[in-house]
Amino acid sequence: MTKNFLFTKIGLVAAVVPILLYAYSEGPDQRHTGAPGELTCLECHTSGFPLNGGPGSLRIVLPGNATYTPGVKQTIKVQVTDATKSKFGFQLSARLAGDVRSGQAGDLNSIDALTQTLCDDGTPKSSDKCSRFPVQFIEHTSDGYRASTAGGYTYQFDWTPPATDVGNVTFYAAGVAGPPGGPIQTNANVYTTNITLTPAAVGPSGPTISSGGVVPVYSSSTTIQPGSWFSVYGTNLAASTAVWNGDFPTSLGGTSVSVNGKPAYLWFVSAGQINAQAPDDTATGSVPFTVTSGGVTASSTVTLAPAGPSFLLLADGKHATGIIITPNGSGSQGGGSYDLLGPASLGAGFRPAKKGEAVAIYAVGLGPTSPAVPSGQIFSGAARMVNAPVVTLGSAPVAVDFAGIVGAGLYQINFVVPQNAGSGEQSLQALTGGVSTQANITIPIE
């Protein structure tokens, strides 16, 4: 297990200490996993025991059954144990069962400084994912070797399978268990193991989209606005539940969505529901719509229009989401700047609005703004609507002070509760582009 670049670091020591007595704690060269036709750590390490003849073992630990879902990341663990040893290292590779020699299966990635990934030419993996030399090898680093503890050690890392069903995948791994102190080639036991994963189907017939199942979030309307947030309802839409990191991915948990042939930006995916932001588009009317999960595509249509308004709703599904502005600093939220608008029964911080108080209501799909706000990216600031919505509280219109986008795909409507507003639960509606928000949505007024 040698690393040629280390010879320059230990050149002065070599005259005193024979180099061949030392192995290297940052891991072996590539192709030391014990896969068919490959070497193992036994090439360099000797102990008197044959391969796998020591008192320890090597295990590959999976998060579930020995299956994988195409495109869905798993955290893999490698456990090296040996009660007679104190320091441990490993190397692992993921291969297509049909091409063990050169068939790389998915992508191996470190999640901490204890491991690293090499390409097949021995160089560290970079952002191009070993495109020239595609077979990858993940192994311990010098930090990992030093961190390993007496009796055994467990390394962990992420593996993302190929995006489509490629058949069986086999992990091959070799591990070394050494004595205390610095890594040496003698008095170390070597172990190998492998495990084969089979592809798990997304469902008996792949994803399906419910009839009328593409709607603005919290709405039952079948019209969505380009650049706005929408939901998809169906079955087998994703192999597992996954949530974005605020980075506007076009693929999440092995699932992707397209609207009129353009990728949507995914916020949340699960077997029964997807939340996403529609891509920018000038098309109107019925357009093709697809959901792809596990390599299987379900197709439908959706209607695009300049506006597809929908209030964001509280957890009870009855009340519009909003806040009450408290300029005197008396609010329970935001350092005293606001209270949560809603029935007090929903929890701490919620209360009805009083007549004469300013409120802000949140919605999606209210229509064009100036300037326009592109989809698929973070936005901060305020972009006013080209045409403010007509808002009614109870049966009376209210004067809108501001209506526009304040975050990616998120609209805000500001108004002062009129003195002549009714008390109790008052219906709230916003009309824009000839289309109204959901019916029977209310806010409480004192």
N, C-alpha and C positions, 0 to 999 in steps of 0.2 A: 504494500500500500504506500506508494511514493507519490510525492508532489514535487516535480522538478523545480518549481520556482522557489521552494524553500532552501535549496542548496546554497543560494546566495546569502540567505540569512544566517546560515550556520557554518559558513566557510571557515571562520576563525576557530570554531570549536572542533571542526573535523580533524585537525591535527592532533587533538588531544583525545577525543572520544570517537571510536569507530562508528561511522554513520550507519552501518548496517545493523547496529543494535537497536536503532530507533525506528519506530513507525511514526505516522503523522496524524496528529489529533484532529486535523481538519477534514479527514475522510479520505477514502481511496480514490484512485483514478476510476474513470468510468468502466463499466462492464465487469464489475466484481460482485454481481448479485446472485451468482449460482444458477442463472437461467441456462437453458440448454446451450452448450457450446461456449459458456462464459466461465471466467475464473471465479474464485471466492476469496475471502480474506485469508484462507489457508495458504494462499500463494506466498504470503509474507510472514504470517504469524505461525509459530510453532509452540506446542505445549506438551507433546508426548501423547495427546489424545488425537485420534483421527477426527475427521469432519463429523460434527454432531455426536461425538463420542464422549464429550465432557458431561458434567453433572447438571448443566443448565439447559436453556431452551431459547428459541426465538419464536415470537408470535406476531401475526398481523391481525390487529383488532379493528373490526368494521363497526360503524354506528348502528347497523341493523343486520338483516340477513345478508347472505352473500349474493346480493343483487345490486344493480345500479340502474338509475333512471337517466336516460340520455340528457346531458346538459346540466344535471342537478349536482351541485357540489357536495362532497362528503368530506368529513374530517377523519383521517386515517391515523391509527396509532401503531407503532412498532415497539414491542416490549422485548428487551434482552434481559434475561435473568441468569444468574450463576452465583450461588451462595459462596463460592470460593474466590470470587473476583470483585474488583472495586470500581473499574472504569469500563464504559461500554460505548460502542459505536455501531453504525449500520450503513447499508446502502440498499435502496429499493428502486425497482423500475416497474412500470405498468405496460404490458404488451398485449397486442391483439392475439388471440389464441390461434388465429389462422396465419399469423406471420410473426412468430416469436422473435426472430432475429432482428427485423427492422421495423416492425409494426408498432409504432408508438400509440398507446391508448390514452387519449385525453391529455390533461395538463396537470403537472405536479408543482405545487407552490408552497414555499415556506410560510409559516404564520408567526415565526419568532426567529431570534438570532441563533437558535440551537441547530438549525438545519440549513442546507443550501441545495440548489438544483444545478446539475451540470448537464451540458449538451453532450452529444456523442463524440465531439472532438475534444472534450475535456475542459471547455471554457464554461464559465458561469452563464446560466440562462439569462437572457435579457428580454426586452419588451417584444422582440420578434419571435419569442417562444421557440428558439432553436430551429428556425425555418430551414437552415442549410443542413443541419445535422439533427434530425427530428427526435431521435430517441433520447429520453430524459432519464436522469438518475438523481434521486434525492438522497441525501446522506447527512451525517452529523457534521457540525463545524467544530472548530477548536473550543468555542464557548460551550457547545453541547457536550463535548467529551469531558471538559473540566467540571461541568455541572452534574454529570452522572454520579450516582451514589452507590455505595457498597451493596452488593446483593442483587442489584438489577436497576434498570432505568427504562423509562417509556418516553419515546419521542412522538410528536404528533405534527401533522401537516395536512394541507388540503389537496384533494384530488377532484378535478372536474372532468367527468367522463366526456367522450365525444358527444356532439349534439344530436347524433342519430344513432339508431340501433346498429352496432357494429359486431354483434354476436358476443361470444364469451371474451372476457378480459382476465388475464392472469397477472397477479402481482408476484414478483420474485424478489426475495430479500436475503441478504447475508448479514450476520452480526458478529461482532468480536467482543469478547469479555476479557479484560486485561487486569493486571495487578495494580495496586495503588501507585500514585505518583504519575510521572510522565509516561506517555505511550511507548511501549517497547514491543519488538517483534517476537521476542521469546516469552514463554510462560503465559500465553494468551490462548483461550479456547475459541473456536470458530463454529458458528451454527448457521444453517440455512433453512428456509421454509418457502412455501408458495401457497397461494390461495386463488381459486378461480371464481369470478363473479359472472352471473348470468344477467341479461337485460330484463328489467321489469317493465311490463307493458303499462302504459298510462291508463288504459281501461279497455273493456271488451271491444269497443268500436271507436276509440279515440275521443277527442273532445266533441261536444255538441253544444250548440247555442240555442237557448230557449226561444220560442216564438215571441217576438217583441222584446227580446232580452238585451238589446243594446239601447241604453237610455242615459240621459244626464244623471249625474249622481243624485240620489234621493228622489228621483222622479220616475214616472211611468210613461212619460212622453217618448215617442220614437224618433224625435228629431234632436240632433246634437249640433253644436257649433264647432267649427274648426278652432283648435287652440284651447278648447274647454275640456273640463274633466267629465268623464262618463263612466258608467259601469256596464259590465257584461255579465249576464247570468246564464248558467247552463250546467253541464255535468262534465267531469273529467277535463276541466279547462286547464288544470295544472296538476303535476304529480304531487306537489306539496305546497304548503303555504310559505310565501316569501314576501318580504317588504323591502322596498328600495332604500338606499342610503342618501336620498336627496340628490341623486346624480342623473336622473332622467334616463334610465336604461331602456333600450328597445327590446331586450330579452331579459327575463327574470324567472329564475327557477325552471329554466328550460322551456318557457312559454314566450311567444311573441304574438303581436296583434298588428294587423294592417288595416288602414282605412283608405279606400280608393287607391290601393297599391302603395301607400306610404306608411312607414312604421310609426306606430303610436308609442308614447312614452309611459312605461309601466310604473305604477306606484305600489300596487298590491296585487298578488295573484293567489288563488286557492282553487280547489276543485270546483267550487260552485260559483265563485265570483271573481271578477277582475276589475280593478279600478285603474284608469289610464287617462292620459291627456291626449286628445286628438291632435294630429299634426296640422300645420297650417295648410290651407287649401282654398282655392277660389271656386271650386265646384259647388254646385247646389243640386238638390234633388237626390234621388236614390243612387247610391254608389256601392261597389262591392266591399265586403267586410270579411276578414278572416281571423281565426284564432289557430295558431299552430302550437302543439304541445307534444313532446316526445316524437317529433318527426311526422305527426299526423295533423292534417289541416281540416278544420271545419269552416264552411263558407256560409255567408248570409249577405244581407244588404242592410244599409242604414241610410236614413235621410239626413243630408247636410243642409244647413240653413244659416244665414247670418246671425241668428239668435236661437238659443235653446235654453231658456231661463229656468233655473231651479234654485230654490233656497237651500243652503246647507241646514241640516236639521240636528236637533239635540237627540240624545239617546232614546228618548221616548217616541221619536218619529212624528211628533205632533207640533213641536215648537220650532220656529226659525232660530237659527244660531245668531246671537248678537251680543253686544255689550252696551252698557250705559256709561256714558262719559261723565266723570266726576272731576271737574276742573278745580274744585276746592281741596283735592287730595284725600277725600274721605273714602275712596273706593277700597274694596278688599283685594283687588288684583293690581298688578303692574305698578307696585309702589304707591298705591293710592289713586292711580289715574282712571280706574274704571271698576265697575261691578259686572257680573255675568247676568245677562238678561234671560229670565226664565222663572218658572215657579220655584219658590223656596224649597218645595218638597224634593227638588232634584239634588240638593246638597248645599254645602257651604259655598258662599260667594254668589249664589243665585238670588235674584229678587225681581219683582215687577218694576217696570219703569213708571215714573211719575209724570204727570202732565207738565209740559214745559222743559223736560229733560231731553238732552240730545242722545240719540242712540245710533249705533252702527250695526247694520245687518249684513250678513255674508251670503254670497250666492255665486253661481257659475252661469256661463252662457248668456250674459245679458247683452252681448252685441259688440260692434266695433268700437275701438277707442282711438284717441289721437293723443300721442303717437300710438301706432300699432305695437303690440307686445308680442314678439315671436314666441312660439311654443318650444318646449324642449330645453328651456334654460331658466336659470334663476333670475328673478326680477325683484327689484326693490324700488320703492318710490310710489308714484301715483300717476296713472294715465286715465284721463277723463273719458267717459263715453261720448261718442259723437252725438248721440241723441239720448238724453237722460230718460230713464224709464218713468212711466206714470205709476205712482205708488198710492195704494189706498189702505187706510187703516180703519177697520170697521166698514162703514159705507162711504166714508169721506176721503177725498184725496189729501195728501200731505205734500208740503213743499220740500223737495229734495235739495239739500245743500251740496251734496257731492255724490256722484255715482261713477265708478270706474274700477280699473284693475289695480290692486295693491300688492299682489304676489303672483307667482306663476299660475295663470288660469283662475285666480281668485278675485272676485268682485266684492266691493263694499258699497253700501248705500247708507248715507248719513241723512238724518232728518230729526227735527224736534217734534216730540209728541204734542199734538195740538191741545190747547186748553179745553176744546169742546169734544175731545175724544171720549169714547165710552169707557167704562171701567170693567175690570174682569178680563176674561179671554177675548181678545179682539182679533178678527181675521186680518191677515196681511197678504197683499198681492202686489206683484210688480208686473207691468205690461210693457213689453219692448218688442219692436218689430212685428206687432200684431199678435205676439204669442205671450201667454201669461204663465207665471210660476204656478206651482202646485196649488190645488184647491184645498180648503179646510186646514190651512196652516195658520197658527195664531202666535201672538205674543201677549203676555199678561200686562195689564195697565192698572195702576192704582187710582 
